[in-house]
């Protein structure tokens, strides 16, 4: 198990999330009334998973911490963030 600190964008502010004692950290897109948003899930075998919702972007330098890729446009903007700006 590992502890992961990852910087994410929620609303208009960046914040650090801490996932403790996880086996892996995965990313999924989910529909929301404001458009598409990301959900991060820290998977655990022996206790409930940690689920963080409402994420617009993930700091590119932290992408290697994920078991799944962040979908990005050619300009480097994550897909949920770019959809929200439209």
SVG drawing of the C-alpha trace seen along z (x, -y; Angstrom):
<svg xmlns="http://www.w3.org/2000/svg" viewBox="-27 -30 33 37">
<polyline fill="none" stroke="black" stroke-width="0.4" points="0.0,0.0 1.1,-3.6 0.1,-7.1 -0.3,-9.5 -0.5,-13.3 -2.0,-14.7 -2.8,-18.3 -6.2,-18.8 -8.4,-21.6 -11.9,-22.0 -13.9,-25.0 -11.4,-27.9 -8.8,-26.6 -6.0,-24.0 -5.8,-21.8 -3.8,-18.9 -5.6,-15.6 -4.1,-12.8 -4.9,-9.2 -3.7,-7.0 -3.0,-3.3 -4.2,-2.7 -3.4,0.1 -3.9,-2.1 -5.3,-5.5 -7.6,-5.5 -9.4,-8.3 -12.8,-8.3 -14.9,-10.9 -18.5,-11.4 -21.4,-13.5 -22.4,-16.4 -24.9,-19.2 -21.9,-21.5 -20.6,-19.1 -18.1,-16.3 -16.0,-16.1 -13.3,-13.7 -13.6,-11.3 -10.5,-9.9 -10.7,-6.6 -8.1,-5.3 -8.6,-1.5 -8.2,0.4 -8.5,4.1 -9.2,4.1 -11.2,0.9 -13.6,-1.4 -12.2,-3.0 -11.5,-6.8 -13.5,-8.6 -13.0,-12.3 -15.4,-13.9 -15.9,-17.2 -12.3,-17.4 -11.7,-19.6 -8.0,-19.0 -5.0,-17.2 -1.5,-18.7 0.4,-17.3 3.4,-16.6 1.3,-14.2 -0.1,-12.2 2.5,-9.4 0.8,-8.7 -2.4,-7.6 -3.1,-4.1 -5.2,-5.7 -4.3,-8.6 -5.8,-12.1 -7.5,-12.9 -6.0,-16.2 -6.5,-18.4 -3.6,-19.3 -3.1,-22.5 -2.6,-20.4 -5.9,-21.3 -7.8,-18.4 -11.0,-17.4 -13.4,-18.3 -11.7,-21.7 -12.0,-22.5 -15.6,-21.4 -16.4,-23.6 -14.9,-26.7 -17.1,-26.4"/>
</svg>
